[in-house]
Amino acid sequence: MSSNSGTRAWQAADARHHIHPFTDAAALAAKGARVIVRADGVWIEDSEGHRILDGMAGLWCVNVGYGNRELAEAGYKALCELPYYNAFFETTHPYAAELSEKLASITPPGLDRVLFANSGSEANDTIIKLTRYYWNLQGRPHKKIMIGRKLGYHGTTLGAASLSGLTHMHPQWDLPLPGFVHVDAPYWYGEGGDLSPEEFGLMAARSLEAKILELGAQNVAAFIGEPLQGAGGVIIPPNSYWPEIQRICSEHDVLLIADEVICGFGRTGKWFGCDTFNIQPDFMTLAKGLSSGYIPISALMLGRRVGDAIANANEELVHGYTYSGHPVACAVALKNIEILQRDRLVEKAGNDIGPYLQAALGGLRDHPLVGEVRGMGMIGAVELVADKASRRHFAPELDVGMRCRNHCFSNDLIMRAIRDIMVVSPPLTIERAEVDELVRRARLCLDLTAKEISGL
Ligand code: PXG
């Protein structure tokens, strides 16, 4: 699959018929989308034969890297044996039963029950429903308000987008829905001013307490947060933040939801962000790394109090998707977890390739555009600023991050630009030489960006 005429035909078909996610359709149609035809390891290849270093593991999801035959074979075997069956009417299948048990064993203690869905958005939507149901079961039907955070990302269904605090996600759809509010993010580099990170972390956490008191704890159902915020700009909370959030949720009887869609399955250097930050949640959202993105599947883990309440409700749970716990998806997820365990990929993210990646990215600190390099495990961010000392950003209309991203794209490197924050989140299987190459290309693109903006 590599030819110029093929490229043009695919681009034309795509431009005419395919509406892309998070994309200005007309602008892309005028340019033509880059056609990705295959992938292996940390490399993707386009229809013109360019090999591109994928510093983002797709959309933060291909944790075991591309081209893993074992995952392909696990999916194929399940497709042959049991291509479909469901768990609606008194049936189950080995794949869902085994994956449920496996997830209960690898997630933190207490998270022993699971529901399956097909995407992070669906899983978070399901959590909104179960949160409502839980408080109804407790005889406290007024506890319904959901609190998310500014710069939080939880998906794009009506409910998940309402939880999200990236404000550009709301106006097109008249969101957020009633009953969804947002509090401060622990974004010290951008908003911490003269406070120390620890002071700022406490302050950001206490914006949750202030909001609960303002709304009345009797009306607040749950707080949702990503252990570290991914799509909001790789915001790593100061150490003071999560213990204070945990105290506040517990004191005010507010359920705590950890959205692990990006953090889960080794990304932060431990199995879950909750392990890294020592969080004890009532719900945990899993997707992406659960199957390394090879097939759509998501899961939500229930902590003891919600799990017990729902499992012992003695009535039908009126919820489910045709593809909840799809056998092929469960088979791939099971094999994926087996590979992560067998090849010690999470441990390596924590104490081998992860620290190597962080040190290599840290080498970019001396670049004139770079205000901060931060990261942990296999996630990293390079924040570009106009002035290092005062942490002053460029004017948003200069689109410095997008300019840098475009240079990366032209130089066969995928980095994600979030505002002026350049993000990497490569497969956990990336090798040291590939990390070096990633950082070499990143520096080149930072140079090109600096040159471009100096001419503006
Ligand atoms: N929660 C978190 C923390 C996420 O990062 C979702 C939920 C939603 O998952 P689904 O499977 O419904 O997409 C996500 C997804 C980006 C980007 O460019 C990030 C995500 C998805 C697409 C793009 O940063 N995160």
Boltz pocket constraint, residues with backbone or C-beta under 6 A from the ligand:
constraints:
  - pocket:
      binder: B
      contacts: [[A, 59], [A, 118], [A, 119], [A, 120], [A, 121], [A, 122], [A, 124], [A, 153], [A, 154], [A, 155], [A, 156], [A, 226], [A, 230], [A, 231], [A, 259], [A, 260], [A, 261], [A, 262], [A, 287], [A, 288], [A, 416]]
      max_distance: 6.0
